[in-house]
Amino acid sequence: MSESEKVAASPMKATVSRRSAIGMMAGGAAAGVVGARIGQSSSTSGNYEDIIDARGFTGNWAEGALKSFVPPGEFDPYFIFASGGHSGQMFVLGCPSMRLLKAIPVFTREAWQGYGFGSDQSESVLREGFDPSKSEPLGWGDTHHPALSETEGDYDGRWLYINDRANGRIAMIDLADFKTKQIIDLPNLGTSHGGCFVTPNSEYVHISSMTPSPYLAPGGYAPLSDYAKYYRGASCWMAIDQETGRIDMDRSFQIELPPYTQDLADAGKLSSFGFGFINSYNTEMAIGGDLEDPKKALESTAIANDFDFLHVIDWQKAEQVVADGKTEDMNGIRMIRLDVAVAEGVLHFVPEPRNPHGVDVNPTGDYMVVSGKLDPHASVFSIEKIKAAIAAEDYDGTDDFGVPILKMESCLEALVELGNGPLHTQFDGDGNAYTSLFVDSAVAKWTLGPKAGVGEGKTWTKVDHLPVNYNIGHLCSAEGDTVNPDGKYLIALNKWSIDRFPPVGTLHPQNFQLIDLDGDKMSVLADMPIGFGEPHYTQMIKADKLVHTLRVYEPGTDPLTMSKSRFATDPGDARIDVNGTNVDVFATVMRSHFTPDVVEVNLGDTVRFHLTNIETTPDATHGFAIPGYNVESSIDPGEVVSIEVKATRPGAFAMYCSEFCSALHLEMQGWFLVKP
Amino acid sequence: MSESEKVAASPMKATVSRRSAIGMMAGGAAAGVVGARIGQSSSTSGNYEDIIDARGFTGNWAEGALKSFVPPGEFDPYFIFASGGHSGQMFVLGCPSMRLLKAIPVFTREAWQGYGFGSDQSESVLREGFDPSKSEPLGWGDTHHPALSETEGDYDGRWLYINDRANGRIAMIDLADFKTKQIIDLPNLGTSHGGCFVTPNSEYVHISSMTPSPYLAPGGYAPLSDYAKYYRGASCWMAIDQETGRIDMDRSFQIELPPYTQDLADAGKLSSFGFGFINSYNTEMAIGGDLEDPKKALESTAIANDFDFLHVIDWQKAEQVVADGKTEDMNGIRMIRLDVAVAEGVLHFVPEPRNPHGVDVNPTGDYMVVSGKLDPHASVFSIEKIKAAIAAEDYDGTDDFGVPILKMESCLEALVELGNGPLHTQFDGDGNAYTSLFVDSAVAKWTLGPKAGVGEGKTWTKVDHLPVNYNIGHLCSAEGDTVNPDGKYLIALNKWSIDRFPPVGTLHPQNFQLIDLDGDKMSVLADMPIGFGEPHYTQMIKADKLVHTLRVYEPGTDPLTMSKSRFATDPGDARIDVNGTNVDVFATVMRSHFTPDVVEVNLGDTVRFHLTNIETTPDATHGFAIPGYNVESSIDPGEVVSIEVKATRPGAFAMYCSEFCSALHLEMQGWFLVKP
C-alpha cells in the first residue's frame, strides 16, 4: 500500500470527506439567505436587537462585538506577536478577534510541543542557550520585546527575535514552522532590556544590557563600591545570517557603555538609517542597599538627576571600526571599548528628561519620540538636528566616562504635553502618534509635525485621550513601528486588570484592550484577559505577509536544519539496531501505529529513538510519550525527532501517542520494556 | 507611615482614582443613550448593519458575534475548566466569550507563576509529585479529565482534581487561589485514564489505570509473555479530606482489575449513588510487537472481540471490605485483591459493544450511556436493571479472571442510533443528551427515555445533528455532568482544526467550538483556537459558584497551608540573619522596593530568601527573579514565598521584580552579590 493510499485508508479520510460535506452544507445554509446579507433583512435585524436587548448590551458594546468578532472558519487579518514576560514564551494572537492562536515555547520548557522533554532538537537549543561560565542551567526567561525581521523597514514575515531580560539572552524563532531555533547567551550581559530591534534590512538584531555587569573586573567580580570602575553596560549588534535568520556570532560585536541602566531602544530608519537609539536611567549609578533610610532607596536615588542620556549610536561607523580591527576580545565577542567608541564618533549622548522609558522612531525616521515617565511630555528629537549637532560638535561637555553630550536644545524638535506617565509611542499611516500614559491609565493620540511625511501643516498637538483599564505599559498599532504603518487597531497592554475579570485566584490576568483607530476618536472594542504570562510588547503584522509559513514539513525534515534528517526512516525501513549497550530505534509513525511498537532493552542501555512521522496530511501530528521517563515529544507530519533515553529504571512502560490523532488513537501505544 | 497610608501613597492610588473616574465616564457615556438600548434606535441599528456589511458577515455570523461577546469589564456567566493534555496544565476560560482567563500550572513548571523555579511551595508539590521508586524525576504530565468537587451531586466550587494520563498521577487544585496544592503519584499505576471523577459529596476522587502494570510480578517486572499472569489494572478510590480538599492516602484504597485497558469512568449519582462505572477495551490483552505482520498490530488485535466489559463497582461495599481489613498492602496502599472483590460483590461486568470510549451517567442517575466508537449506537444501561441482575445473579459466566458477567440484555435499557464514532455524552436539564461523533465530526442531540425525570413521554430518539470542525472528542454542556445541568452552551472539543485558522506552523491548534443550545436546533456560534495544549475534557460551572475564591491573601499567608507562614515578615522587621554559611533573608516586598535590596554572600553559602508581599491591594503582585540562578517567583499580595539558593557561582546578579507593578517598577531591583 502506498503512503497516499495509507493516508486515504486512514480514519482521517472520513473526516476530510466530511469536511467537504460540511463545506457544502455551509454553502447550502448561506444559499438560504442568498441575495441578502443578514442585517439587510429587517426581520433578521430585529433578531439582532432582540439579542442585544436580551444580553443587556449598552453603550457601544454591540459595536465592539461586531467589530472584534471573527466568524467560525474565517481568519484574522493580523497576527499579534506578543512577548510572554516571565513565562519565557511568545504568544501569537489574531486581531481583531484577540484569540490566542499559539504559545511558542522559547526559554521555558513546554510539554505539548515536546520542547525540552527529550528531543535532541529542543534540548540542543536549550542547552546551547546558556553559557555555563555565566549562569546556572536556565529553565526560564523573561521575554520583553519581540522584533520581526524587516526588509526595507517593513516586516517581511521570515523570522522573529526576542530578548530574555532576566539573563541577557536572545532567541530566534523561524516563522516557517513557529519554532525556536537558536538561543544565544550574550557575553558581558547580566540583564537586558534594550531591544530586540532589527535594523531595516535585518542586518542586525540589537540588544543592550539593562543593569551593568562587572565584566571589566579581574575575574569578573567586583563589589558595588567599585561600580563606576568595573561595571559596564554593552550595546550588542548581533549579525543575522540572511539564509537562516540565525545569529552569526563571528560577525557580531558589542560596544562598551557606561554603567548606567540602559533601557528601551529602537533602530533608525529612512532618514535616520544607520543609527540606533537607547534610553538610559540611573545615570546617578545608585545601587541601593540602605536598610534604614528609605530616602537612599534605589527608586529614590535613581531619580535624582533632572536628565538622563539618550544614547545615539552610529552602527555603520561601528562596523567600520570593527572592520579596522579596533576591538578587543571580551569574553568571546569583539567589543568596541568606550574610549574607541568616543574617539571614532560611534557614540553620542543627548540629554533626555529623567528616567525615560520608551524611545520610538516615527515611520519616516525623522523623529525620535522619548517618553519620560516622570515628565508629562513627549520629547521629540530630530535626526537632522542630531546629525548637525554631531557635525558641529555642539557639545555640552562630556559625562564622567568621556562621552560627548550634545546640547539638548540643539536636538529637540518639540515637547508635546500628553498626560501623566507617558511610556511608549506607536504610529499610524496618517501622521498620528499614540502614546501610553501609565499613571493616567490612558492612551493619548497626537499629531506629528510637518516632517512626518504626512499631514502637512499638522502641529505637535494632542488630539484625543482614551481611558483604558488599567496601567497601560506598551501599546501596539498594526505595523505601527515600521516605515509603513496601518494603524487601524491598537492594542493596549494593560498591566493590571483588578476587577475587569472574574476572580481566578490571587494572581490576576493582565488585559489586552483592543482599540478601534478608525475615525477621529479612539474607542475600546473588547478586553482580552492574559492569564498565562505578562506580555510587555507586541508587534502586529498583516497575516498575509507570513508567506513562508509551512502547514506541513517536507518528508523527513529535521526542524533544526530544515533539511532531510540523516535519521529519516522510510515506511518499511523501521528497525532496531543493537550495538552492545547502544540501541537505535528507527521508527515510523502514522495513524495509528508506531513501528516498531515493542522495544525491549536492558537496564543501563542507551536507547536512541529516531521517530519519523510519515504522514503528509496537515495537522496529522503525533505525540510520543514514555511514562515514568519524562519523555514527551510532538512529531509533526514530515518531521523527524530524535530522543535519547538512558534506561536507568526497570519496568514496563506503555509508550503512546499523546496527540489525539484518529478513532484508534487510544490503541496507538507500545511497550518500552527495561529488563532488570 | 501605616500600611494603608503606604498603599495610598503608592502610584497605584492614581490608578484607583482613575478607575473611579473611568467608571463615571462610562456612566456618562451610557447616559448619552439613556432610555434607548442601542439596537432599539433605528439610526444606531443602521450602524450595525453597516458594520455587518462592511465586515462581510453572512449566515448567522452576526448572531454568533452578539451571542458570544462579553463586553469590556463584564463577566462571563460560566467558567470552563479544561485539561491541557500533554501540556500538563489546566486552563480556565470564560463562557460564552471563550476567553482564556488563566492557565494553571499543575504537572509542568511554569515561570510566570513561579511554579517550579525555586519557591519551596511549588518545589515541594512537584517533588512529592513523583515516586522515585516508580519514575525518573518528572517534569510534565498529560492532563485529561478534570473533576470539580461536588456536594449532593452539584459542583460546589471548592476544589479541582486532574489526572496525569502519562504517569498515573492525580493533582488537586484549590479554587481559593487557583493553585496546585498536591500531586500524588499512585502506586501500581503506570498510565491512567479512568477519571478523575468525584463521588456526589466528594467522598472520593476516582482514577483507574489505563494500561496494566506488572505489579504482581516479583520485583515489579515481567515480560509481555507474562501479561495475563502478572499485569493488572487498578481502580483507585482516593479519599478527600473535607477541610483541605487534599487526598488522604491513609483512607484511600485500590481495587485490583484484570489486565484489560480500563478507559473512561463516571460516578453514579442519585439512583445509582454508591456505584462507579469504568469502560474497558483490549480485553483481548493484545500487546503488539510484530514488525512484519500489520494484522497483528495492536490496533487490529485489540478490536477483535465483539464486546468489552463495563466495570460496575460498588464502592460502598468496597468501603466495608476495607473496613473489615480484607485488603493487602500493595506498594504502600491498601488493595482489594480481585478474588476478594468478586467474592464480596464489589465488582461486576456488563458486556458493552467493542472498544467503547465514554461512559456517562445521566442527571437522575438512572442511565449509564456507553458510546462505542466502533458502533453507531449509544448503549444505555439501567441502574435498576443492573441492580436487579446483580441481586438475581443473572450471569453469563465469568471472564478469565473470575469476574461475573451480567447478561447484557438484562441490563440494557436502549440502543440509540446516533451516527459514526460516538464518544462522549453530556446532558441538559430538559431530558436531552448530546453525544460527540468523532468520525462524523458532528454532535448528535437525542432525547432520553421517560425515567430521565424530565420530558415524560419522550422516547430514545435522535432529534438533531450539528456538523463541527473537525474530529470532536469530548464535549461539555454547562454543568452537564451534574444532577442539575444548565445546558445552554455546549463546547465541542475538536481535535483537528486543519484549515479553520491561519497557519501558525506545522503544529496546528485544536478548536473549541461554542454551540448554542437554546432552541430546538443547535448552532455553532464561534471558534476558539487552542494552540497551547490539547484539552481532552472540560467542566463548565456557573461563575457565581466560586464563592471561595480569594482576590487577595490574608497578610502573611503560606499558600501551601493557607495559614500564617512562620517566615512572614512585618514591615520594619526585614533583616538578614547569618549563621555560618547559612544566610536567611527576611524580606518585605512592596511597590517599589525589596527590603533588603542588597544581599552579599560568600561562594558556597546556602541562602534562604523569605519574601513577604506586604501589599493588601488586589493585583499588587510582585515577582522575584535572580538572573543567572534560574530563580523566578510570583508573590501575590499577602503571600509569603521561600526560596533556597545555593551560591554556587560568583558574580553580581541584579535581582528584580519581574511583574510590572508601578511607575517605578523598573527601579524595583537589588543586587545578589556572591563573593568569590
Chai-1 contact restraints between the chains, C-beta under 6 A:
chainA,res_idxA,chainB,res_idxB,connection_type,confidence,min_distance_angstrom,max_distance_angstrom,comment,restraint_id
A,A14,B,V439,contact,1.0,0.0,6.0,A-B,restraint_1
A,T15,B,S441,contact,1.0,0.0,6.0,A-B,restraint_2
A,T15,B,Y470,contact,1.0,0.0,6.0,A-B,restraint_3
A,T15,B,N471,contact,1.0,0.0,6.0,A-B,restraint_4
A,R18,B,S441,contact,1.0,0.0,6.0,A-B,restraint_5
A,R19,B,Y470,contact,1.0,0.0,6.0,A-B,restraint_6
A,I22,B,P467,contact,1.0,0.0,6.0,A-B,restraint_7
A,A29,B,G59,contact,1.0,0.0,6.0,A-B,restraint_8
A,A30,B,T58,contact,1.0,0.0,6.0,A-B,restraint_9
A,A30,B,G59,contact,1.0,0.0,6.0,A-B,restraint_10
A,R37,B,D53,contact,1.0,0.0,6.0,A-B,restraint_11
A,I38,B,A62,contact,1.0,0.0,6.0,A-B,restraint_12
A,G39,B,E49,contact,1.0,0.0,6.0,A-B,restraint_13
A,G39,B,I52,contact,1.0,0.0,6.0,A-B,restraint_14
A,G39,B,A62,contact,1.0,0.0,6.0,A-B,restraint_15
A,E49,B,G39,contact,1.0,0.0,6.0,A-B,restraint_16
A,I51,B,L66,contact,1.0,0.0,6.0,A-B,restraint_17
A,I52,B,G39,contact,1.0,0.0,6.0,A-B,restraint_18
A,D53,B,R37,contact,1.0,0.0,6.0,A-B,restraint_19
A,T58,B,A30,contact,1.0,0.0,6.0,A-B,restraint_20
A,G59,B,A29,contact,1.0,0.0,6.0,A-B,restraint_21
A,G59,B,A30,contact,1.0,0.0,6.0,A-B,restraint_22
A,W61,B,P71,contact,1.0,0.0,6.0,A-B,restraint_23
A,A62,B,I38,contact,1.0,0.0,6.0,A-B,restraint_24
A,A62,B,G39,contact,1.0,0.0,6.0,A-B,restraint_25
A,A65,B,A65,contact,1.0,0.0,6.0,A-B,restraint_26
A,A65,B,L66,contact,1.0,0.0,6.0,A-B,restraint_27
A,A65,B,F69,contact,1.0,0.0,6.0,A-B,restraint_28
A,L66,B,I51,contact,1.0,0.0,6.0,A-B,restraint_29
A,L66,B,A65,contact,1.0,0.0,6.0,A-B,restraint_30
A,F69,B,A65,contact,1.0,0.0,6.0,A-B,restraint_31
A,P71,B,W61,contact,1.0,0.0,6.0,A-B,restraint_32
A,P72,B,V524,contact,1.0,0.0,6.0,A-B,restraint_33
A,P72,B,D527,contact,1.0,0.0,6.0,A-B,restraint_34
A,G73,B,R500,contact,1.0,0.0,6.0,A-B,restraint_35
A,F75,B,P502,contact,1.0,0.0,6.0,A-B,restraint_36
A,H86,B,A111,contact,1.0,0.0,6.0,A-B,restraint_37
A,H86,B,W112,contact,1.0,0.0,6.0,A-B,restraint_38
A,H86,B,G623,contact,1.0,0.0,6.0,A-B,restraint_39
A,H86,B,E632,contact,1.0,0.0,6.0,A-B,restraint_40
A,H86,B,S658,contact,1.0,0.0,6.0,A-B,restraint_41
A,S87,B,A111,contact,1.0,0.0,6.0,A-B,restraint_42
A,S87,B,W112,contact,1.0,0.0,6.0,A-B,restraint_43
A,G88,B,A111,contact,1.0,0.0,6.0,A-B,restraint_44
A,V92,B,V504,contact,1.0,0.0,6.0,A-B,restraint_45
A,R99,B,P529,contact,1.0,0.0,6.0,A-B,restraint_46
A,L100,B,L100,contact,1.0,0.0,6.0,A-B,restraint_47
A,L101,B,F501,contact,1.0,0.0,6.0,A-B,restraint_48
A,L101,B,V504,contact,1.0,0.0,6.0,A-B,restraint_49
A,L101,B,P529,contact,1.0,0.0,6.0,A-B,restraint_50
A,L101,B,G531,contact,1.0,0.0,6.0,A-B,restraint_51
A,K102,B,V504,contact,1.0,0.0,6.0,A-B,restraint_52
A,K102,B,G531,contact,1.0,0.0,6.0,A-B,restraint_53
A,A103,B,F532,contact,1.0,0.0,6.0,A-B,restraint_54
A,T108,B,A111,contact,1.0,0.0,6.0,A-B,restraint_55
A,A111,B,H86,contact,1.0,0.0,6.0,A-B,restraint_56
A,A111,B,S87,contact,1.0,0.0,6.0,A-B,restraint_57
A,A111,B,G88,contact,1.0,0.0,6.0,A-B,restraint_58
A,A111,B,T108,contact,1.0,0.0,6.0,A-B,restraint_59
A,A111,B,W140,contact,1.0,0.0,6.0,A-B,restraint_60
A,W112,B,H86,contact,1.0,0.0,6.0,A-B,restraint_61
A,W112,B,S87,contact,1.0,0.0,6.0,A-B,restraint_62
A,W112,B,G533,contact,1.0,0.0,6.0,A-B,restraint_63
A,F117,B,W140,contact,1.0,0.0,6.0,A-B,restraint_64
A,S135,B,G628,contact,1.0,0.0,6.0,A-B,restraint_65
A,E136,B,Y629,contact,1.0,0.0,6.0,A-B,restraint_66
A,E136,B,N630,contact,1.0,0.0,6.0,A-B,restraint_67
A,L138,B,N630,contact,1.0,0.0,6.0,A-B,restraint_68
A,G139,B,N630,contact,1.0,0.0,6.0,A-B,restraint_69
A,W140,B,A111,contact,1.0,0.0,6.0,A-B,restraint_70
A,W140,B,F117,contact,1.0,0.0,6.0,A-B,restraint_71
A,W140,B,E632,contact,1.0,0.0,6.0,A-B,restraint_72
A,D142,B,S658,contact,1.0,0.0,6.0,A-B,restraint_73
A,A166,B,A625,contact,1.0,0.0,6.0,A-B,restraint_74
A,A166,B,P627,contact,1.0,0.0,6.0,A-B,restraint_75
A,N167,B,P627,contact,1.0,0.0,6.0,A-B,restraint_76
A,D177,B,G505,contact,1.0,0.0,6.0,A-B,restraint_77
A,D177,B,T506,contact,1.0,0.0,6.0,A-B,restraint_78
A,F178,B,V504,contact,1.0,0.0,6.0,A-B,restraint_79
A,F178,B,G505,contact,1.0,0.0,6.0,A-B,restraint_80
A,G190,B,P627,contact,1.0,0.0,6.0,A-B,restraint_81
A,G190,B,A654,contact,1.0,0.0,6.0,A-B,restraint_82
A,T191,B,P627,contact,1.0,0.0,6.0,A-B,restraint_83
A,T191,B,A654,contact,1.0,0.0,6.0,A-B,restraint_84
A,T211,B,A654,contact,1.0,0.0,6.0,A-B,restraint_85
A,P214,B,A652,contact,1.0,0.0,6.0,A-B,restraint_86
A,Y221,B,P650,contact,1.0,0.0,6.0,A-B,restraint_87
A,Y221,B,G651,contact,1.0,0.0,6.0,A-B,restraint_88
A,Y221,B,P676,contact,1.0,0.0,6.0,A-B,restraint_89
A,G288,B,D597,contact,1.0,0.0,6.0,A-B,restraint_90
A,G288,B,V598,contact,1.0,0.0,6.0,A-B,restraint_91
A,G288,B,G670,contact,1.0,0.0,6.0,A-B,restraint_92
A,G289,B,V598,contact,1.0,0.0,6.0,A-B,restraint_93
A,L291,B,P596,contact,1.0,0.0,6.0,A-B,restraint_94
A,A297,B,H593,contact,1.0,0.0,6.0,A-B,restraint_95
A,L298,B,E667,contact,1.0,0.0,6.0,A-B,restraint_96
A,E299,B,S592,contact,1.0,0.0,6.0,A-B,restraint_97
A,E299,B,L664,contact,1.0,0.0,6.0,A-B,restraint_98
A,E299,B,E667,contact,1.0,0.0,6.0,A-B,restraint_99
A,A302,B,E667,contact,1.0,0.0,6.0,A-B,restraint_100
A,K373,B,A663,contact,1.0,0.0,6.0,A-B,restraint_101
A,G421,B,A663,contact,1.0,0.0,6.0,A-B,restraint_102
A,F438,B,A663,contact,1.0,0.0,6.0,A-B,restraint_103
A,V439,B,A14,contact,1.0,0.0,6.0,A-B,restraint_104
A,V439,B,A663,contact,1.0,0.0,6.0,A-B,restraint_105
A,S441,B,T15,contact,1.0,0.0,6.0,A-B,restraint_106
A,S441,B,R18,contact,1.0,0.0,6.0,A-B,restraint_107
A,P467,B,I22,contact,1.0,0.0,6.0,A-B,restraint_108
A,Y470,B,T15,contact,1.0,0.0,6.0,A-B,restraint_109
A,N471,B,T15,contact,1.0,0.0,6.0,A-B,restraint_110
A,G473,B,F660,contact,1.0,0.0,6.0,A-B,restraint_111
A,K495,B,F660,contact,1.0,0.0,6.0,A-B,restraint_112
A,W496,B,D619,contact,1.0,0.0,6.0,A-B,restraint_113
A,I498,B,D619,contact,1.0,0.0,6.0,A-B,restraint_114
A,R500,B,G73,contact,1.0,0.0,6.0,A-B,restraint_115
A,P502,B,F75,contact,1.0,0.0,6.0,A-B,restraint_116
A,P502,B,A543,contact,1.0,0.0,6.0,A-B,restraint_117
A,P503,B,T549,contact,1.0,0.0,6.0,A-B,restraint_118
A,P503,B,R551,contact,1.0,0.0,6.0,A-B,restraint_119
A,V504,B,V92,contact,1.0,0.0,6.0,A-B,restraint_120
A,V504,B,L101,contact,1.0,0.0,6.0,A-B,restraint_121
A,V504,B,K102,contact,1.0,0.0,6.0,A-B,restraint_122
A,V504,B,F178,contact,1.0,0.0,6.0,A-B,restraint_123
A,G505,B,D177,contact,1.0,0.0,6.0,A-B,restraint_124
A,G505,B,F178,contact,1.0,0.0,6.0,A-B,restraint_125
A,T506,B,D177,contact,1.0,0.0,6.0,A-B,restraint_126
A,T506,B,L550,contact,1.0,0.0,6.0,A-B,restraint_127
A,T506,B,Y553,contact,1.0,0.0,6.0,A-B,restraint_128
A,T506,B,D636,contact,1.0,0.0,6.0,A-B,restraint_129
A,L507,B,T621,contact,1.0,0.0,6.0,A-B,restraint_130
A,L507,B,S634,contact,1.0,0.0,6.0,A-B,restraint_131
A,L507,B,D636,contact,1.0,0.0,6.0,A-B,restraint_132
A,H508,B,D619,contact,1.0,0.0,6.0,A-B,restraint_133
A,V524,B,P72,contact,1.0,0.0,6.0,A-B,restraint_134
A,D527,B,P72,contact,1.0,0.0,6.0,A-B,restraint_135
A,P529,B,R99,contact,1.0,0.0,6.0,A-B,restraint_136
A,P529,B,L101,contact,1.0,0.0,6.0,A-B,restraint_137
A,G531,B,L101,contact,1.0,0.0,6.0,A-B,restraint_138
A,G531,B,K102,contact,1.0,0.0,6.0,A-B,restraint_139
A,F532,B,A103,contact,1.0,0.0,6.0,A-B,restraint_140
A,G533,B,W112,contact,1.0,0.0,6.0,A-B,restraint_141
A,A543,B,P502,contact,1.0,0.0,6.0,A-B,restraint_142
A,T549,B,P503,contact,1.0,0.0,6.0,A-B,restraint_143
A,L550,B,T506,contact,1.0,0.0,6.0,A-B,restraint_144
A,R551,B,P503,contact,1.0,0.0,6.0,A-B,restraint_145
A,Y553,B,T506,contact,1.0,0.0,6.0,A-B,restraint_146
A,S592,B,E299,contact,1.0,0.0,6.0,A-B,restraint_147
A,H593,B,A297,contact,1.0,0.0,6.0,A-B,restraint_148
A,P596,B,L291,contact,1.0,0.0,6.0,A-B,restraint_149
A,D597,B,G288,contact,1.0,0.0,6.0,A-B,restraint_150
A,V598,B,G288,contact,1.0,0.0,6.0,A-B,restraint_151
A,V598,B,G289,contact,1.0,0.0,6.0,A-B,restraint_152
A,D619,B,W496,contact,1.0,0.0,6.0,A-B,restraint_153
A,D619,B,I498,contact,1.0,0.0,6.0,A-B,restraint_154
A,D619,B,H508,contact,1.0,0.0,6.0,A-B,restraint_155
A,T621,B,L507,contact,1.0,0.0,6.0,A-B,restraint_156
A,G623,B,H86,contact,1.0,0.0,6.0,A-B,restraint_157
A,A625,B,A166,contact,1.0,0.0,6.0,A-B,restraint_158
A,P627,B,A166,contact,1.0,0.0,6.0,A-B,restraint_159
A,P627,B,N167,contact,1.0,0.0,6.0,A-B,restraint_160
A,P627,B,G190,contact,1.0,0.0,6.0,A-B,restraint_161
A,P627,B,T191,contact,1.0,0.0,6.0,A-B,restraint_162
A,G628,B,S135,contact,1.0,0.0,6.0,A-B,restraint_163
A,Y629,B,E136,contact,1.0,0.0,6.0,A-B,restraint_164
A,N630,B,E136,contact,1.0,0.0,6.0,A-B,restraint_165
A,N630,B,L138,contact,1.0,0.0,6.0,A-B,restraint_166
A,N630,B,G139,contact,1.0,0.0,6.0,A-B,restraint_167
A,E632,B,H86,contact,1.0,0.0,6.0,A-B,restraint_168
A,E632,B,W140,contact,1.0,0.0,6.0,A-B,restraint_169
A,S634,B,L507,contact,1.0,0.0,6.0,A-B,restraint_170
A,D636,B,T506,contact,1.0,0.0,6.0,A-B,restraint_171
A,D636,B,L507,contact,1.0,0.0,6.0,A-B,restraint_172
A,P650,B,Y221,contact,1.0,0.0,6.0,A-B,restraint_173
A,G651,B,Y221,contact,1.0,0.0,6.0,A-B,restraint_174
A,A652,B,P214,contact,1.0,0.0,6.0,A-B,restraint_175
A,A654,B,G190,contact,1.0,0.0,6.0,A-B,restraint_176
A,A654,B,T191,contact,1.0,0.0,6.0,A-B,restraint_177
A,A654,B,T211,contact,1.0,0.0,6.0,A-B,restraint_178
A,S658,B,H86,contact,1.0,0.0,6.0,A-B,restraint_179
A,S658,B,D142,contact,1.0,0.0,6.0,A-B,restraint_180
A,F660,B,G473,contact,1.0,0.0,6.0,A-B,restraint_181
A,F660,B,K495,contact,1.0,0.0,6.0,A-B,restraint_182
A,A663,B,K373,contact,1.0,0.0,6.0,A-B,restraint_183
A,A663,B,G421,contact,1.0,0.0,6.0,A-B,restraint_184
A,A663,B,F438,contact,1.0,0.0,6.0,A-B,restraint_185
A,A663,B,V439,contact,1.0,0.0,6.0,A-B,restraint_186
A,L664,B,E299,contact,1.0,0.0,6.0,A-B,restraint_187
A,E667,B,L298,contact,1.0,0.0,6.0,A-B,restraint_188
A,E667,B,E299,contact,1.0,0.0,6.0,A-B,restraint_189
A,E667,B,A302,contact,1.0,0.0,6.0,A-B,restraint_190
A,G670,B,G288,contact,1.0,0.0,6.0,A-B,restraint_191
A,P676,B,Y221,contact,1.0,0.0,6.0,A-B,restraint_192
